[in-house]
Amino acid sequence: MEKSVLERITILPDVCNGKPTIRGLRITVETILQFLSAGDSAETIIDAYPFLEKEDIQAAVAFALKNLSLQRNDTQLAS
């Protein structure tokens, strides 16, 4: 399942300066994550961007998690 979800993420040099986007649309993974971190639900995001699907939100989270797990954890959170 993870592979099919991640296939929704595209990185195209001519779209959003090459940032990861949802299905080549001009909404970035970063934007989705900002909404979620602000406490918005998937339903709220989809209401704001009706062309998105629930699986797109899941793909953004899965993409972020996969990229975090690939990086060495050298940073410390400020306390």
C-alpha positions in Angstrom: 0.0 0.0 0.0 2.8 2.5 0.9 4.1 2.4 -2.7 0.7 3.2 -4.2 0.2 6.0 -1.8 3.6 7.5 -2.4 3.0 7.4 -6.2 0.7 10.4 -5.6 3.7 12.5 -4.8 5.4 14.1 -7.8 8.6 16.1 -8.0 8.7 18.1 -11.3 11.2 20.8 -11.9 8.7 23.1 -13.5 6.0 22.8 -10.8 6.5 24.7 -7.5 10.2 25.0 -8.1 10.7 21.2 -7.9 9.1 20.8 -4.4 7.2 17.6 -3.8 3.6 18.1 -4.8 0.4 16.2 -4.8 -0.2 14.5 -8.2 1.7 17.2 -10.1 -0.8 19.8 -8.9 0.3 23.1 -7.5 -0.1 22.2 -3.9 3.0 21.0 -2.1 3.4 18.3 0.5 4.7 21.1 2.8 1.4 23.0 2.5 -0.5 19.9 3.5 1.8 19.3 6.5 1.4 23.0 7.5 -2.4 22.6 7.6 -2.1 19.4 9.6 0.4 20.9 12.1 -2.0 23.8 12.6 -4.7 21.4 13.7 -6.7 21.2 10.5 -8.4 17.9 9.6 -8.1 16.2 6.3 -11.7 17.1 5.7 -11.0 20.8 6.3 -8.1 20.6 3.8 -10.2 18.9 1.2 -13.0 21.5 1.7 -10.4 24.2 1.0 -8.9 22.3 -2.0 -11.8 20.2 -3.4 -9.5 18.6 -6.1 -7.6 16.8 -3.3 -8.6 13.3 -2.0 -8.1 11.7 1.4 -5.4 9.5 -0.1 -3.5 12.7 -1.1 -3.3 13.8 2.6 -2.2 10.3 3.6 0.5 10.4 0.9 1.8 13.7 2.1 2.2 12.3 5.6 3.7 9.1 4.4 6.2 11.0 2.2 7.3 13.2 5.1 7.7 10.1 7.4 9.7 8.2 4.8 12.0 11.2 4.3 12.5 11.7 8.0 13.3 8.0 8.5 16.0 8.3 5.8 17.8 11.1 7.5 20.3 10.8 10.4 18.9 12.4 13.5 21.6 15.0 14.2 19.4 17.8 15.3 18.1 18.4 18.8 14.8 20.1 19.5 15.0 23.3 21.5 13.7 22.9 24.9 
